[in-house]
Amino acid sequence: MSKSAAAIEAAFKLFHAGNPLGAKDTLRRHLQRAPGDAQANKVLAMVHGALEEDDQAFTYISRAAALAPKDPEIQFMLGNVSLIVHKYSDGAKAYAAVASLQPANTQALDGLAKCLLSLGDYAGAMQAYERAIAATPTDGEVYRRMGEALALIGRMDEAVAAARRGLAAIPDDPGLQEFLAYNQNFPDDVDPIRHRDDHARLGQLIARLATRPAPPPFTNSPEPDRPLRVGFLSSDFNYHACAFFLETPLRSFDASKMHVYLYSRKAKDDDFTARFKPLGQWRDLSSLTYDQIADAIRRDQIDILIDTGGWTDRDALRAMEPRCAPVQATWLGYPNTTGVPSMDYRIIDHWTDPPGSEAHCTERLARMASCFLCYRPWTEKAPAPDFTPPSVAAGVITFGSFNRPMKVGARAIDTWARVLKAVPQSRLLLKVQIASQEVGPTFVARFEKHGVDPSRIITAEWVKAPGAHFPMYRRMDISLDPFPYNGTTTTCEALWMGVPVISLAGATHRSRVGVSLLNTVGVPELIARDEDHYIELAAAVAADPARLAHYHATLRQRVEASPLVDGPRFARDFHAVLREMWRTWCHAPR
């Protein structure tokens, strides 16, 4: 065995034995004697990378790549590490080298495109994807990666077009069909009927791919008024936006009428998970296959199984087809139909899905008496509202949005730009989470195209610590709800922090959640009927210091007094909806 191979083998043994420091020391001593050993440099980079010591990993993989310019594996590693440490020029060169050595390496071309997008070279990135498509035209993953990259920079129409292009070549690709259905929630002017049909095709694909046979008839006792066994299948029993709408209902259900089972699809527990575990019969399904999940649920003889994630939680939906409970419903986490044949109901309200919305869904609509959401304010983290609007101290109105950029459509950008023009000296505060610092300015540049001075767009720092963003609301006078995909948690947070939210009433659920929340809290006057009215409302509130101050001083109390946080009331309404579903099943012919 060569000295190089011996050093590498010894390092691997030490690392896998739980001694990473020993592994690093072994490789460094060897490299002192043989600095030109490309493989040893590569392995040392791997050790640093496994320990999330990314800067050191970049140093050693760069050395390895310089020593072995024609080694595609080393060059590919350099590209990957360069992306992690935001050295996009180095990454682009490395990925380009791999693509030169291996023209059909679509992963390298995907990495090259992402580096080029981060460098602002959109044309070059698209050329890289076209090379990947030319190399493997029937690989759905290539089209999906192209779509994901486009979605990341907010080019949602092009992302959807990439998926449709892929489906034209590979009509039954479930990953592309899922990408298409999910990402059409973000662009403007999506035909809701066509969108329903795309979901239905996805559901049919999932049904065809199911590996287990259709279940035998359920043996649940068809007694209409007996206590119900209700399961919630979710990946969100942890720090997640949906958790703030799950906890209060689960704490409020009447145990004499509903026996709750919590089916968790996520392995990683946190402080939030500890709060959920006592709220029902806890089942950790994170390591199970779809078939095993279905078997576990059937063993519990669940009467009604509720999915809380829709296509944001694909594993749950794939486990529910074919069905694993007599009645299956979707609620909370997805703003659209699922298209899954075995999904019986969508639980919504009359504001989000008014009469006529039935045509947009493959499920039956089950409407709550009030809002379909019940919010748990994060009282441990959220400070008291600032009763004095920020504009009083700053002398200018600060509008704001803490939503994901993907939710902000082209029409919303145009409308927000017009709001800024209608309120001179105003500014817009954004909390933008984007993959790289280089891509962030491209989002801001969208306003510049509408004649807004970029100095009026403030991008707040992204904070990762749970709840650390709440003090940022004290920098905001008025929140602007995005469209066509409204905010949910962000709207509730803004109202809880005393910040009024201007929302546009759209035509489908994704663009009507703001209507539901603002009506429920008792401020329907903040709902706009169209974009011109949205601008008028924003400008009118901005121009009325007394009205603005009143909102900041009273909105938290309005939320506290509203059905939005009334757990017992929500639990009664939710139970009534479930009871009606159950009675329908009991009375159905067998």
C-alpha positions as CSV (number, residue, x, y, z in Angstrom):
1,M,0.0,0.0,0.0
2,S,1.3,3.4,-0.9
3,K,2.0,6.1,1.7
4,S,-0.9,8.1,0.3
5,A,-3.4,5.2,0.5
6,A,-2.2,4.3,4.0
7,A,-2.7,7.9,5.3
8,I,-6.1,8.1,3.7
9,E,-7.2,4.7,5.1
10,A,-5.9,5.6,8.6
11,A,-7.8,9.0,8.4
12,F,-11.1,7.3,7.4
13,K,-10.8,4.8,10.3
14,L,-10.2,7.6,12.8
15,F,-13.1,9.6,11.5
16,H,-15.5,6.8,11.5
17,A,-14.3,5.9,15.0
18,G,-15.4,9.3,16.2
19,N,-12.0,11.0,16.2
20,P,-12.2,13.7,13.5
21,L,-9.3,15.6,15.0
22,G,-7.1,12.6,14.7
23,A,-8.2,12.1,11.0
24,K,-7.3,15.7,10.2
25,D,-3.9,15.5,12.0
26,T,-3.0,12.3,10.1
27,L,-3.8,13.9,6.7
28,R,-2.0,17.1,7.6
29,R,1.2,15.3,8.6
30,H,1.1,13.3,5.4
31,L,0.6,16.5,3.4
32,Q,3.6,18.2,5.1
33,R,5.7,15.4,3.5
34,A,3.7,15.2,0.2
35,P,1.9,18.5,-0.4
36,G,1.3,17.5,-4.0
37,D,-1.0,14.6,-3.1
38,A,-4.3,15.5,-4.7
39,Q,-6.3,12.6,-3.2
40,A,-5.1,13.4,0.4
41,N,-6.1,17.1,-0.1
42,K,-9.5,15.9,-1.3
43,V,-10.1,13.6,1.6
44,L,-9.0,16.3,4.1
45,A,-11.5,18.6,2.4
46,M,-14.2,15.9,2.9
47,V,-13.4,15.7,6.6
48,H,-13.7,19.4,7.0
49,G,-16.9,19.4,5.0
50,A,-18.4,16.7,7.2
51,L,-17.7,18.9,10.2
52,E,-19.2,21.9,8.4
53,E,-15.9,23.6,8.4
54,D,-16.6,25.0,5.0
55,D,-13.8,27.5,4.6
56,Q,-11.2,24.9,5.4
57,A,-12.9,22.5,3.0
58,F,-12.7,25.1,0.3
59,T,-8.9,25.6,0.9
60,Y,-8.0,21.9,0.6
61,I,-10.4,21.0,-2.3
62,S,-9.0,24.1,-4.2
63,R,-5.5,22.6,-3.7
64,A,-6.6,19.2,-4.9
65,A,-8.3,20.7,-8.0
66,A,-5.2,22.7,-8.9
67,L,-3.1,19.5,-8.6
68,A,-5.7,17.4,-10.6
69,P,-7.4,19.7,-13.2
70,K,-8.6,16.7,-15.2
71,D,-10.2,14.8,-12.3
72,P,-13.9,15.3,-12.7
73,E,-14.7,14.1,-9.1
74,I,-12.4,16.6,-7.5
75,Q,-13.6,19.4,-9.8
76,F,-17.2,18.6,-9.0
77,M,-16.4,18.7,-5.3
78,L,-14.8,22.1,-5.8
79,G,-17.9,23.3,-7.5
80,N,-20.1,22.1,-4.6
81,V,-18.0,23.6,-1.9
82,S,-17.7,26.9,-3.8
83,L,-21.5,27.1,-3.9
84,I,-21.6,26.6,-0.1
85,V,-19.1,29.4,0.6
86,H,-20.5,31.7,-2.0
87,K,-17.4,31.7,-4.3
88,Y,-19.4,31.5,-7.5
89,S,-16.7,32.3,-9.9
90,D,-14.6,29.4,-8.6
91,G,-17.6,27.2,-8.7
92,A,-18.5,28.1,-12.3
93,K,-15.0,27.3,-13.4
94,A,-15.0,24.0,-11.6
95,Y,-18.4,22.9,-12.9
96,A,-17.4,24.0,-16.4
97,A,-14.3,21.8,-16.2
98,V,-16.5,18.8,-15.3
99,A,-18.9,19.5,-18.1
100,S,-15.9,19.7,-20.5
101,L,-14.6,16.4,-19.3
102,Q,-18.1,14.8,-19.0
103,P,-20.5,16.6,-21.4
104,A,-23.5,14.5,-20.2
105,N,-23.0,15.3,-16.5
106,T,-26.2,17.2,-15.9
107,Q,-25.5,17.7,-12.2
108,A,-22.4,19.7,-13.1
109,L,-24.4,21.7,-15.7
110,D,-27.0,22.4,-13.0
111,G,-24.3,23.6,-10.6
112,L,-22.8,25.7,-13.4
113,A,-26.2,27.3,-14.0
114,K,-26.7,28.1,-10.3
115,C,-23.3,29.7,-10.0
116,L,-24.0,31.8,-13.1
117,L,-27.4,32.9,-11.8
118,S,-25.7,34.0,-8.6
119,L,-23.3,36.0,-10.7
120,G,-26.1,37.6,-12.5
121,D,-25.4,35.8,-15.8
122,Y,-29.0,34.7,-16.6
123,A,-28.2,34.0,-20.3
124,G,-25.2,31.8,-19.4
125,A,-27.3,29.9,-16.9
126,M,-30.0,29.1,-19.4
127,Q,-27.4,28.0,-21.9
128,A,-26.1,25.5,-19.3
129,Y,-29.6,24.1,-18.8
130,E,-30.1,23.8,-22.5
131,R,-26.8,21.8,-22.7
132,A,-28.2,19.5,-20.0
133,I,-31.5,19.1,-21.8
134,A,-29.7,18.4,-25.1
135,A,-27.6,15.7,-23.4
136,T,-30.5,14.0,-21.6
137,P,-33.8,15.2,-23.2
138,T,-35.9,12.5,-21.4
139,D,-34.5,13.1,-17.9
140,G,-37.2,14.8,-15.9
141,E,-34.8,15.8,-13.2
142,V,-33.0,18.2,-15.6
143,Y,-36.2,20.2,-16.3
144,R,-37.1,20.2,-12.7
145,R,-33.7,21.6,-11.7
146,M,-34.1,24.3,-14.3
147,G,-37.5,25.1,-12.9
148,E,-36.3,25.2,-9.3
149,A,-33.5,27.6,-10.3
150,L,-35.9,29.9,-12.1
151,A,-38.3,29.8,-9.1
152,L,-35.5,30.7,-6.8
153,I,-35.0,34.0,-8.6
154,G,-38.7,34.7,-8.9
155,R,-39.2,33.9,-12.6
156,M,-42.2,31.8,-11.8
157,D,-43.8,31.9,-15.3
158,E,-40.6,30.6,-16.8
159,A,-40.3,27.9,-14.0
160,V,-43.8,26.7,-14.9
161,A,-42.9,26.7,-18.6
162,A,-39.8,24.6,-17.9
163,A,-42.0,22.0,-16.2
164,R,-44.5,21.9,-19.1
165,R,-41.7,21.6,-21.6
166,G,-40.4,18.6,-19.6
167,L,-43.8,17.0,-19.4
168,A,-44.2,17.3,-23.2
169,A,-41.1,15.1,-23.5
170,I,-41.9,12.8,-20.5
171,P,-45.7,13.0,-19.9
172,D,-45.9,10.7,-16.9
173,D,-43.0,12.1,-14.9
174,P,-44.5,12.5,-11.3
175,G,-41.7,14.9,-10.2
176,L,-42.4,17.3,-13.0
177,Q,-46.1,17.0,-12.6
178,E,-45.8,17.8,-8.9
179,F,-43.5,20.7,-9.6
180,L,-46.0,22.1,-12.1
181,A,-49.0,21.7,-9.7
182,Y,-47.2,23.2,-6.7
183,N,-45.4,26.1,-8.4
184,Q,-48.5,27.4,-10.2
185,N,-49.6,28.7,-6.9
186,F,-47.2,31.6,-7.3
187,P,-47.6,33.2,-10.7
188,D,-50.3,35.7,-11.7
189,D,-53.3,34.9,-13.9
190,V,-53.3,31.1,-13.5
191,D,-56.5,29.5,-14.8
192,P,-58.0,27.8,-11.7
193,I,-59.7,25.1,-13.8
194,R,-56.5,24.2,-15.7
195,H,-54.7,24.3,-12.3
196,R,-57.3,21.9,-10.9
197,D,-56.8,19.6,-13.9
198,D,-53.0,19.6,-13.4
199,H,-53.5,18.6,-9.8
200,A,-55.9,15.9,-10.9
201,R,-53.3,14.5,-13.3
202,L,-50.8,14.5,-10.5
203,G,-53.2,12.6,-8.3
204,Q,-53.9,10.0,-11.0
205,L,-50.1,9.5,-11.5
206,I,-49.7,9.0,-7.7
207,A,-52.5,6.5,-7.7
208,R,-51.0,4.5,-10.6
209,L,-47.6,4.5,-8.9
210,A,-49.0,3.2,-5.6
211,T,-47.4,-0.2,-4.8
212,R,-50.0,-1.6,-2.4
213,P,-53.4,-2.9,-3.4
214,A,-56.6,-1.1,-2.6
215,P,-57.5,-1.7,1.0
216,P,-60.3,-4.1,2.0
217,P,-63.5,-2.6,3.3
218,F,-63.1,-0.6,6.5
219,T,-64.6,-2.2,9.7
220,N,-65.1,1.1,11.6
221,S,-68.4,1.1,13.3
222,P,-70.8,3.4,11.3
223,E,-72.3,5.0,14.4
224,P,-72.9,8.7,13.5
225,D,-72.6,10.2,17.0
226,R,-69.9,8.1,18.7
227,P,-66.5,9.5,19.6
228,L,-64.3,9.8,16.6
229,R,-60.7,8.6,16.1
230,V,-59.1,11.5,14.2
231,G,-55.5,11.3,12.9
232,F,-53.4,14.3,11.8
233,L,-50.7,13.3,9.3
234,S,-48.0,16.0,9.3
235,S,-44.3,17.0,9.0
236,D,-45.0,20.2,10.9
237,F,-45.0,19.1,14.6
238,N,-41.9,21.3,15.1
239,Y,-40.7,24.8,14.4
240,H,-42.7,25.5,11.2
241,A,-45.3,28.1,10.2
242,C,-48.1,25.5,10.3
243,A,-47.2,24.6,13.9
244,F,-48.7,28.0,15.0
245,F,-52.1,26.9,13.6
246,L,-52.0,23.3,14.9
247,E,-51.2,23.6,18.6
248,T,-54.2,25.6,19.8
249,P,-56.8,23.4,18.1
250,L,-55.1,20.2,19.4
251,R,-55.2,21.6,22.9
252,S,-58.8,22.5,22.6
253,F,-60.6,19.4,21.2
254,D,-63.1,17.7,23.5
255,A,-61.5,14.4,24.4
256,S,-64.9,12.9,25.1
257,K,-65.8,13.5,21.4
258,M,-62.5,13.1,19.6
259,H,-59.6,10.8,20.2
260,V,-56.6,12.4,18.5
261,Y,-53.7,10.6,16.9
262,L,-50.6,12.5,15.7
263,Y,-48.6,10.9,12.9
264,S,-45.3,12.7,12.5
265,R,-43.4,12.4,9.2
266,K,-40.3,14.3,10.4
267,A,-37.5,12.7,12.3
268,K,-36.0,15.9,13.8
269,D,-37.5,16.9,17.0
270,D,-37.2,20.3,18.6
271,D,-38.8,22.3,21.5
272,F,-42.1,22.6,19.5
273,T,-42.2,18.8,19.1
274,A,-42.1,18.4,22.8
275,R,-45.2,20.5,23.1
276,F,-47.1,18.4,20.6
277,K,-46.3,15.0,21.8
278,P,-48.7,15.1,24.8
279,L,-51.6,16.4,22.7
280,G,-52.6,13.0,21.2
281,Q,-51.4,9.4,20.6
282,W,-48.0,10.1,19.2
283,R,-46.7,8.0,16.3
284,D,-43.3,8.6,14.8
285,L,-43.5,7.5,11.1
286,S,-40.4,9.3,9.9
287,S,-38.5,6.0,9.1
288,L,-41.5,4.2,7.4
289,T,-42.3,3.7,3.8
290,Y,-45.6,4.8,2.3
291,D,-47.0,1.3,2.7
292,Q,-45.8,1.0,6.3
293,I,-47.4,4.4,7.1
294,A,-50.7,3.2,5.7
295,D,-50.5,0.0,7.7
296,A,-49.8,1.9,10.9
297,I,-52.8,4.2,10.4
298,R,-55.1,1.3,9.6
299,R,-54.0,-0.5,12.7
300,D,-55.2,2.5,14.8
301,Q,-58.6,2.2,13.0
302,I,-58.7,6.0,12.3
303,D,-62.1,7.3,11.3
304,I,-61.0,10.6,9.7
305,L,-57.4,11.2,8.6
306,I,-56.4,14.8,8.0
307,D,-53.4,15.8,5.9
308,T,-52.0,19.2,7.0
309,G,-49.4,19.8,4.2
310,G,-50.8,19.1,0.8
311,W,-48.1,19.1,-1.9
312,T,-45.8,21.0,0.4
313,D,-45.6,17.6,2.2
314,R,-45.6,15.1,-0.6
315,D,-44.9,12.1,1.6
316,A,-48.2,12.5,3.4
317,L,-50.3,12.5,0.2
318,R,-48.5,9.6,-1.3
319,A,-49.2,7.6,1.9
320,M,-52.9,8.4,1.6
321,E,-53.4,6.9,-1.8
322,P,-55.0,4.4,-1.8
323,R,-56.8,5.5,1.3
324,C,-55.9,4.4,4.8
325,A,-59.1,5.8,6.6
326,P,-62.8,5.8,5.7
327,V,-62.7,9.6,5.5
328,Q,-59.7,11.6,4.4
329,A,-59.4,15.4,4.3
330,T,-56.8,18.1,3.7
331,W,-56.5,21.2,5.8
332,L,-54.2,24.1,6.6
333,G,-50.9,23.9,4.8
334,Y,-51.7,24.0,1.1
335,P,-53.7,26.7,-0.7
336,N,-55.3,24.5,-3.3
337,T,-56.8,21.2,-4.2
338,T,-54.6,18.0,-4.0
339,G,-56.0,16.1,-6.9
340,V,-55.5,12.9,-4.9
341,P,-58.4,10.5,-5.8
342,S,-58.8,9.3,-2.2
343,M,-58.9,12.7,-0.7
344,D,-62.6,13.4,0.2
345,Y,-62.6,16.9,1.6
346,R,-60.8,20.2,1.8
347,I,-61.5,22.1,5.0
348,I,-61.7,25.9,4.3
349,D,-64.1,28.8,5.0
350,H,-66.6,30.9,3.1
351,W,-64.1,33.8,2.8
352,T,-61.3,31.7,1.3
353,D,-63.6,29.6,-0.9
354,P,-66.9,31.3,-1.6
355,P,-69.7,29.6,-3.5
356,G,-68.4,28.6,-7.0
357,S,-65.0,27.5,-5.7
358,E,-66.2,23.9,-5.9
359,A,-65.2,24.0,-9.6
360,H,-61.5,24.5,-8.6
361,C,-61.2,21.3,-6.5
362,T,-61.3,17.6,-6.9
363,E,-62.4,17.3,-3.2
364,R,-65.7,18.3,-1.7
365,L,-65.5,21.6,0.2
366,A,-66.1,21.6,4.0
367,R,-66.6,25.1,5.2
368,M,-65.9,26.2,8.7
369,A,-68.4,28.5,10.4
370,S,-65.7,31.1,10.8
371,C,-62.0,31.3,9.8
372,F,-60.5,28.0,8.8
373,L,-57.4,28.9,10.9
374,C,-56.8,29.2,14.6
375,Y,-53.5,31.1,15.4
376,R,-51.3,30.6,18.5
377,P,-49.4,33.9,19.0
378,W,-45.8,33.3,20.0
379,T,-46.2,35.2,23.2
380,E,-42.8,34.0,24.5
381,K,-40.9,35.7,21.7
382,A,-43.1,38.5,20.4
383,P,-42.5,41.8,22.3
384,A,-45.3,44.2,23.0
385,P,-46.4,46.3,20.0
386,D,-44.9,49.7,19.6
387,F,-47.9,51.9,20.1
388,T,-46.1,54.8,18.4
389,P,-45.9,54.1,14.6
390,P,-42.3,54.1,13.4
391,S,-43.1,57.0,11.0
392,V,-43.5,59.3,14.0
393,A,-39.8,59.0,14.9
394,A,-38.4,58.4,11.3
395,G,-40.5,61.0,9.6
396,V,-41.3,58.7,6.7
397,I,-43.8,55.9,6.2
398,T,-42.3,52.4,6.2
399,F,-44.3,49.8,4.3
400,G,-43.1,46.2,4.7
401,S,-43.4,42.6,3.8
402,F,-41.7,39.6,5.5
403,N,-43.1,37.1,3.0
404,R,-41.1,34.8,0.7
405,P,-40.2,36.5,-2.6
406,M,-41.9,33.7,-4.5
407,K,-45.3,34.9,-3.2
408,V,-44.8,38.4,-4.7
409,G,-46.1,38.3,-8.2
410,A,-45.3,40.7,-11.0
411,R,-48.6,42.5,-10.5
412,A,-47.8,42.9,-6.8
413,I,-44.4,44.4,-7.6
414,D,-46.1,46.9,-9.9
415,T,-48.7,47.7,-7.3
416,W,-46.2,48.1,-4.5
417,A,-44.1,50.4,-6.7
418,R,-47.2,52.5,-7.3
419,V,-47.9,52.6,-3.5
420,L,-44.4,54.0,-3.0
421,K,-45.0,56.6,-5.7
422,A,-48.4,57.5,-4.1
423,V,-46.7,58.1,-0.7
424,P,-43.7,60.4,-1.3
425,Q,-40.7,59.7,0.9
426,S,-42.0,56.3,1.9
427,R,-39.9,53.2,1.8
428,L,-40.4,49.4,1.7
429,L,-38.9,47.0,4.3
430,L,-38.3,43.5,3.0
431,K,-36.9,40.4,4.8
432,V,-35.6,38.5,1.9
433,Q,-34.4,34.9,2.2
434,I,-32.6,34.1,-1.1
435,A,-29.9,31.6,-1.8
436,S,-27.1,34.1,-2.2
437,Q,-26.2,37.6,-1.4
438,E,-25.7,38.1,-5.2
439,V,-29.2,37.1,-6.0
440,G,-30.8,39.4,-3.4
441,P,-30.3,42.6,-5.4
442,T,-32.1,41.1,-8.4
443,F,-35.3,41.1,-6.3
444,V,-34.8,44.7,-5.4
445,A,-34.0,45.5,-9.0
446,R,-37.6,44.5,-10.0
447,F,-38.8,47.7,-8.2
448,E,-36.2,49.8,-10.0
449,K,-37.7,48.7,-13.3
450,H,-40.9,50.4,-12.2
451,G,-39.1,53.7,-11.5
452,V,-38.5,53.3,-7.7
453,D,-35.2,54.5,-6.4
454,P,-33.5,51.4,-5.0
455,S,-32.5,53.4,-1.9
456,R,-36.2,53.3,-0.9
457,I,-36.1,49.4,-0.7
458,I,-34.6,48.3,2.6
459,T,-33.6,44.6,2.8
460,A,-33.5,43.6,6.5
461,E,-31.1,41.0,7.6
462,W,-32.3,37.4,7.6
463,V,-32.4,36.0,11.1
464,K,-32.4,32.2,11.6
465,A,-33.1,32.0,15.3
466,P,-36.8,31.1,15.9
467,G,-38.8,34.2,16.8
468,A,-35.8,36.6,16.4
469,H,-37.6,38.5,13.6
470,F,-40.4,39.9,15.8
471,P,-38.6,43.1,16.8
472,M,-38.4,43.9,13.1
473,Y,-42.1,44.6,13.0
474,R,-41.5,47.6,15.2
475,R,-39.7,49.1,12.1
476,M,-42.9,48.8,10.0
477,D,-45.9,51.2,9.8
478,I,-48.0,49.2,7.3
479,S,-47.7,45.7,6.0
480,L,-48.4,44.9,2.4
481,D,-49.9,41.4,1.8
482,P,-48.4,39.8,-1.3
483,F,-50.5,38.5,-4.1
484,P,-51.5,36.3,-5.9
485,Y,-50.2,34.1,-3.0
486,N,-51.2,35.8,0.3
487,G,-49.3,35.6,3.5
488,T,-50.7,33.6,6.4
489,T,-48.3,33.4,9.4
490,T,-46.7,36.7,8.4
491,T,-50.1,38.4,8.3
492,C,-51.0,37.0,11.8
493,E,-47.7,38.1,13.1
494,A,-48.0,41.6,11.7
495,L,-51.5,42.0,13.2
496,W,-50.3,40.6,16.6
497,M,-47.5,43.2,16.5
498,G,-50.0,46.0,15.9
499,V,-49.2,46.5,12.2
500,P,-52.2,47.0,9.8
501,V,-52.1,44.8,6.7
502,I,-53.4,45.8,3.3
503,S,-54.7,42.8,1.4
504,L,-56.1,42.3,-2.1
505,A,-59.2,40.1,-2.5
506,G,-58.4,37.6,-5.3
507,A,-60.5,34.9,-6.9
508,T,-59.0,31.7,-5.4
509,H,-58.0,30.4,-2.0
510,R,-54.3,31.3,-2.4
511,S,-55.3,35.0,-2.9
512,R,-58.1,35.1,-0.3
513,V,-56.5,34.0,2.9
514,G,-56.0,37.7,3.7
515,V,-59.7,38.3,3.3
516,S,-60.4,35.6,5.9
517,L,-57.9,36.8,8.4
518,L,-58.8,40.5,8.2
519,N,-62.5,39.8,8.4
520,T,-61.9,37.4,11.4
521,V,-59.9,40.1,13.3
522,G,-62.5,42.7,12.5
523,V,-60.7,45.0,10.1
524,P,-62.4,44.3,6.7
525,E,-61.8,48.0,5.8
526,L,-58.2,46.9,5.0
527,I,-59.3,44.6,2.2
528,A,-58.9,46.0,-1.4
529,R,-61.2,45.0,-4.2
530,D,-58.7,45.6,-6.9
531,E,-55.1,47.0,-7.4
532,D,-56.2,50.6,-7.6
533,H,-58.2,50.3,-4.4
534,Y,-55.1,48.6,-2.8
535,I,-53.0,51.7,-3.6
536,E,-55.8,54.0,-2.3
537,L,-56.1,52.1,1.0
538,A,-52.3,52.0,1.6
539,A,-52.0,55.7,0.8
540,A,-55.1,56.6,3.0
541,V,-53.8,54.8,6.0
542,A,-50.3,56.3,5.5
543,A,-51.8,59.8,5.3
544,D,-53.8,59.5,8.5
545,P,-51.5,59.5,11.6
546,A,-54.3,59.2,14.1
547,R,-55.8,56.2,12.3
548,L,-52.3,54.6,12.0
549,A,-51.6,55.1,15.6
550,H,-55.0,53.6,16.5
551,Y,-54.2,50.4,14.6
552,H,-50.8,50.1,16.3
553,A,-52.4,50.6,19.7
554,T,-55.4,48.3,19.3
555,L,-54.7,45.5,16.8
556,R,-53.2,43.1,19.3
557,Q,-56.3,43.5,21.5
558,R,-58.5,42.9,18.5
559,V,-56.6,39.7,17.7
560,E,-56.9,38.6,21.3
561,A,-60.7,39.2,21.3
562,S,-61.3,37.6,17.9
563,P,-62.1,34.0,16.8
564,L,-58.6,33.8,15.3
565,V,-57.2,32.8,18.6
566,D,-60.3,31.4,20.3
567,G,-59.3,27.7,20.6
568,P,-62.5,26.3,22.2
569,R,-64.7,28.0,19.6
570,F,-62.5,26.8,16.7
571,A,-62.5,23.3,18.2
572,R,-66.3,23.2,18.3
573,D,-66.6,24.4,14.7
574,F,-63.9,22.0,13.5
575,H,-65.6,19.1,15.3
576,A,-68.9,20.0,13.7
577,V,-67.3,19.9,10.3
578,L,-65.7,16.5,11.0
579,R,-69.0,15.2,12.5
580,E,-70.8,16.0,9.3
581,M,-68.2,14.2,7.2
582,W,-68.5,11.2,9.4
583,R,-72.3,11.1,9.3
584,T,-72.2,11.3,5.5
585,W,-69.9,8.2,5.5
586,C,-72.1,6.4,8.0
587,H,-75.2,6.9,5.8
588,A,-73.5,6.1,2.5
589,P,-74.5,2.8,0.9
590,R,-71.9,0.0,1.3
